[in-house]
Amino acid sequence: MKTGIEQIADERATHERKGWTAAHDDGHDDKKLAAIAVNLICDLPDGWGLSENAKMEGGRIRQLVVAGSLIAAEIDRLQDRNELL
């Protein structure tokens, strides 16, 4: 069984294969990547990024893996732009 960090790394690689590259992520300068990750982690109400059905697909571990990959993407995006939080 893969560790959580291995699953997150695999998810990030999947994003790259789908064309969701660093250049793509730069288009989300409104903190949307992090907001969707929070949605997945906290099961926030609809309207915060994903529908209820989308949040539930794949179960809780899948939600956390995707959230982790989105947080990593947001960190990379900010570092690439040399932004400070």
N, CA, C and O of each residue as an XYZ file, in Angstrom:
340
protein
N       0.839     -1.173      0.000
C       0.000      0.000      0.000
C       0.891      1.245      0.000
O       1.864      1.313      0.751
N       0.563      2.211     -0.828
C       1.342      3.437     -0.917
C       1.024      4.353      0.261
O      -0.089      4.363      0.787
N       2.034      5.117      0.656
C       1.835      6.116      1.702
C       1.032      7.287      1.145
O       0.838      7.405     -0.065
N       0.574      8.138      2.038
C      -0.176      9.318      1.607
C       0.630     10.202      0.684
O       0.119     10.663     -0.337
N       1.887     10.446      1.027
C       2.713     11.321      0.203
C       2.971     10.705     -1.170
O       3.051     11.425     -2.165
N       3.099      9.388     -1.230
C       3.258      8.719     -2.530
C       1.988      8.873     -3.369
O       2.065      9.103     -4.576
N       0.844      8.750     -2.745
C      -0.417      8.916     -3.472
C      -0.574     10.348     -3.992
O      -1.043     10.563     -5.110
N      -0.177     11.319     -3.172
C      -0.254     12.722     -3.596
C       0.697     12.973     -4.762
O       0.334     13.656     -5.720
N       1.904     12.431     -4.690
C       2.869     12.586     -5.791
C       2.331     11.954     -7.072
O       2.482     12.519     -8.155
N       1.712     10.799     -6.955
C       1.105     10.147     -8.125
C      -0.001     11.019     -8.706
O      -0.131     11.135     -9.925
N      -0.790     11.625     -7.842
C      -1.877     12.499     -8.311
C      -1.323     13.714     -9.034
O      -1.867     14.132    -10.056
N      -0.239     14.285     -8.507
C       0.401     15.425     -9.180
C       0.900     15.009    -10.563
O       0.774     15.771    -11.522
N       1.461     13.814    -10.670
C       1.922     13.317    -11.971
C       0.749     13.138    -12.923
O       0.866     13.427    -14.114
N      -0.374     12.667    -12.410
C      -1.582     12.525    -13.225
C      -2.032     13.885    -13.742
O      -2.442     14.006    -14.897
N      -1.960     14.906    -12.899
C      -2.339     16.259    -13.327
C      -1.463     16.709    -14.491
O      -1.954     17.273    -15.468
N      -0.175     16.457    -14.378
C       0.752     16.836    -15.454
C       0.371     16.152    -16.768
O       0.360     16.781    -17.826
N       0.058     14.858    -16.688
C      -0.319     14.111    -17.894
C      -1.610     14.652    -18.508
O      -1.808     14.563    -19.720
N      -2.476     15.205    -17.686
C      -3.741     15.771    -18.177
C      -3.572     17.198    -18.687
O      -4.529     17.819    -19.150
N      -2.348     17.712    -18.597
C      -2.101     19.066    -19.079
C      -2.269     20.133    -18.018
O      -2.202     21.324    -18.319
N      -2.487     19.721    -16.786
C      -2.625     20.674    -15.683
C      -1.229     20.953    -15.131
O      -0.867     20.516    -14.039
N      -0.467     21.691    -15.921
C       0.935     21.973    -15.646
C       1.071     23.240    -14.794
O       0.077     23.879    -14.445
N       2.308     23.587    -14.468
C       2.566     24.822    -13.739
C       2.035     26.027    -14.517
O       1.488     26.959    -13.928
N       2.198     26.003    -15.839
C       1.678     27.098    -16.664
C       0.162     27.189    -16.549
O      -0.393     28.285    -16.472
N      -0.502     26.053    -16.538
C      -1.954     26.022    -16.353
C      -2.321     26.575    -14.975
O      -3.247     27.376    -14.845
N      -1.589     26.140    -13.952
C      -1.873     26.569    -12.582
C      -1.707     28.071    -12.414
O      -2.394     28.678    -11.592
N      -0.810     28.678    -13.176
C      -0.610     30.129    -13.101
C      -1.880     30.897    -13.455
O      -2.037     32.054    -13.067
N      -2.772     30.264    -14.180
C      -4.041     30.902    -14.515
C      -5.006     30.975    -13.348
O      -6.060     31.603    -13.442
N      -4.644     30.333    -12.254
C      -5.507     30.317    -11.069
C      -4.898     31.181     -9.971
O      -4.602     30.697     -8.878
N      -4.715     32.467    -10.271
C      -4.087     33.343     -9.288
C      -5.074     33.881     -8.259
O      -4.731     34.760     -7.468
N      -6.279     33.365     -8.266
C      -7.305     33.803     -7.317
C      -7.426     32.856     -6.126
O      -8.452     32.839     -5.447
N      -6.390     32.075     -5.875
C      -6.338     31.128     -4.764
C      -7.340     29.980     -4.919
O      -7.682     29.313     -3.942
N      -7.802     29.758     -6.138
C      -8.812     28.730     -6.368
C      -8.292     27.327     -6.056
O      -9.040     26.510     -5.520
N      -7.039     27.026     -6.376
C      -6.500     25.694     -6.093
C      -6.596     25.387     -4.605
O      -7.041     24.308     -4.215
N      -6.178     26.337     -3.777
C      -6.234     26.137     -2.328
C      -7.678     26.081     -1.845
O      -7.998     25.308     -0.942
N      -8.546     26.885     -2.432
C      -9.951     26.889     -2.021
C     -10.621     25.549     -2.301
O     -11.399     25.062     -1.482
N     -10.326     24.958     -3.442
C     -10.902     23.651     -3.758
C     -10.342     22.594     -2.809
O     -11.069     21.697     -2.381
N      -9.050     22.697     -2.478
C      -8.459     21.752     -1.521
C      -9.168     21.843     -0.176
O      -9.467     20.820      0.440
N      -9.436     23.053      0.276
C     -10.159     23.234      1.546
C     -11.543     22.624      1.448
O     -12.015     21.987      2.389
N     -12.184     22.815      0.329
C     -13.512     22.229      0.104
C     -13.452     20.727      0.277
O     -14.301     20.141      0.950
N     -12.465     20.106     -0.317
C     -12.338     18.654     -0.234
C     -12.022     18.188      1.185
O     -12.529     17.160      1.631
N     -11.195     18.934      1.882
C     -10.811     18.555      3.235
C     -11.975     18.719      4.211
O     -12.216     17.852      5.051
N     -12.684     19.823      4.096
C     -13.684     20.182      5.109
C     -15.118     19.885      4.718
O     -16.029     20.084      5.521
N     -15.335     19.417      3.512
C     -16.700     19.201      3.040
C     -17.549     20.457      3.200
O     -18.652     20.408      3.745
N     -17.022     21.586      2.720
C     -17.751     22.840      2.794
C     -18.983     22.792      1.895
O     -19.093     21.913      1.040
N     -19.893     23.715      2.081
C     -21.129     23.710      1.294
C     -20.875     23.884     -0.203
O     -19.818     24.358     -0.619
N     -21.858     23.493     -0.992
C     -21.792     23.695     -2.433
C     -21.522     25.169     -2.725
O     -21.853     26.049     -1.931
N     -20.925     25.408     -3.862
C     -20.615     26.765     -4.255
C     -19.184     27.163     -3.902
O     -18.719     28.229     -4.305
N     -18.489     26.317     -3.155
C     -17.120     26.623     -2.778
C     -16.127     25.961     -3.719
O     -14.928     26.002     -3.443
N     -16.558     25.364     -4.797
C     -15.615     24.802     -5.755
C     -16.084     23.531     -6.417
O     -15.888     23.367     -7.621
N     -16.699     22.618     -5.675
C     -17.138     21.350     -6.238
C     -18.551     21.033     -5.757
O     -18.970     21.455     -4.679
N     -19.262     20.288     -6.573
C     -20.595     19.856     -6.158
C     -20.482     18.753     -5.120
O     -19.424     18.144     -4.963
N     -21.566     18.500     -4.416
C     -21.583     17.439     -3.405
C     -21.227     16.092     -4.014
O     -20.486     15.319     -3.407
N     -21.742     15.798     -5.203
C     -21.442     14.522     -5.851
C     -19.959     14.397     -6.180
O     -19.369     13.333     -5.992
N     -19.357     15.474     -6.668
C     -17.938     15.431     -7.021
C     -17.084     15.230     -5.777
O     -16.066     14.540     -5.825
N     -17.494     15.827     -4.671
C     -16.719     15.698     -3.439
C     -16.711     14.261     -2.932
O     -15.745     13.845     -2.291
N     -17.762     13.495     -3.202
C     -17.891     12.171     -2.624
C     -17.294     11.064     -3.486
O     -17.101      9.951     -2.997
N     -17.000     11.334     -4.736
C     -16.460     10.299     -5.615
C     -15.113      9.803     -5.112
O     -14.206     10.600     -4.875
N     -14.978      8.506     -4.951
C     -13.710      7.908     -4.573
C     -13.452      7.816     -3.084
O     -12.430      7.262     -2.678
N     -14.326      8.331     -2.269
C     -14.184      8.208     -0.830
C     -13.266      9.241     -0.199
O     -12.682     10.079     -0.886
N     -13.152      9.166      1.103
C     -12.430     10.160      1.894
C     -10.929     10.182      1.579
O     -10.344     11.261      1.477
N     -10.307      9.034      1.426
C      -8.869      9.035      1.122
C      -8.624      9.713     -0.218
O      -7.684     10.497     -0.352
N      -9.446      9.425     -1.195
C      -9.301     10.058     -2.521
C      -9.440     11.573     -2.404
O      -8.675     12.318     -3.017
N     -10.414     12.029     -1.618
C     -10.587     13.470     -1.414
C      -9.308     14.091     -0.855
O      -8.868     15.143     -1.320
N      -8.718     13.443      0.136
C      -7.519     13.985      0.766
C      -6.316     13.953     -0.167
O      -5.486     14.862     -0.139
N      -6.214     12.925     -0.987
C      -5.125     12.848     -1.971
C      -5.232     13.998     -2.965
O      -4.244     14.676     -3.245
N      -6.422     14.214     -3.492
C      -6.609     15.303     -4.447
C      -6.357     16.643     -3.768
O      -5.716     17.518     -4.350
N      -6.853     16.815     -2.544
C      -6.620     18.057     -1.805
C      -5.121     18.286     -1.613
O      -4.632     19.400     -1.802
N      -4.399     17.242     -1.242
C      -2.955     17.366     -1.064
C      -2.252     17.767     -2.341
O      -1.320     18.571     -2.319
N      -2.695     17.211     -3.451
C      -2.062     17.547     -4.733
C      -2.359     18.991     -5.122
O      -1.506     19.662     -5.703
N      -3.554     19.473     -4.808
C      -3.904     20.868     -5.100
C      -3.124     21.828     -4.209
O      -2.699     22.892     -4.661
N      -2.938     21.459     -2.957
C      -2.124     22.293     -2.071
C      -0.689     22.347     -2.586
O      -0.083     23.418     -2.606
N      -0.140     21.215     -2.999
C       1.213     21.194     -3.563
C       1.289     22.072     -4.809
O       2.269     22.793     -4.997
N       0.274     22.019     -5.652
C       0.250     22.847     -6.863
C       0.226     24.329     -6.496
O       0.899     25.134     -7.139
N      -0.545     24.697     -5.469
C      -0.608     26.097     -5.046
C       0.735     26.547     -4.469
O       1.173     27.667     -4.734
N       1.388     25.698     -3.690
C       2.714     26.029     -3.164
C       3.690     26.254     -4.319
O       4.429     27.238     -4.325
N       3.692     25.350     -5.287
C       4.588     25.485     -6.441
C       4.295     26.766     -7.207
O       5.214     27.467     -7.630
N       3.003     27.071     -7.384
C       2.613     28.281     -8.117
C       3.140     29.530     -7.413
O       3.685     30.427     -8.055
N       2.976     29.583     -6.107
C       3.449     30.744     -5.345
C       4.970     30.847     -5.364
O       5.523     31.938     -5.499
N       5.642     29.708     -5.230
C       7.110     29.733     -5.267
C       7.623     30.163     -6.621
O       8.598     30.909     -6.709
N       6.976     29.700     -7.679
C       7.394     30.080     -9.032
C       7.256     31.583     -9.248
O       8.020     32.183    -10.004
N       6.282     32.182     -8.582
C       6.059     33.628     -8.714
C       6.783     34.409     -7.631
O       6.687     35.634     -7.570
N       7.512     33.694     -6.773
C       8.223     34.331     -5.655
C       7.290     35.144     -4.782
O       7.651     36.217     -4.298
N       6.087     34.629     -4.583
C       5.111     35.323     -3.747
C       5.287     34.909     -2.290
O       5.569     33.750     -1.986
N       5.120     35.849     -1.427
C       5.139     35.570      0.004
C       3.716     35.596      0.510
O       2.901     36.402      0.061
N       3.423     34.727      1.428
C       2.075     34.693      1.995
C       1.982     35.610      3.187
O       0.921     35.718      3.802
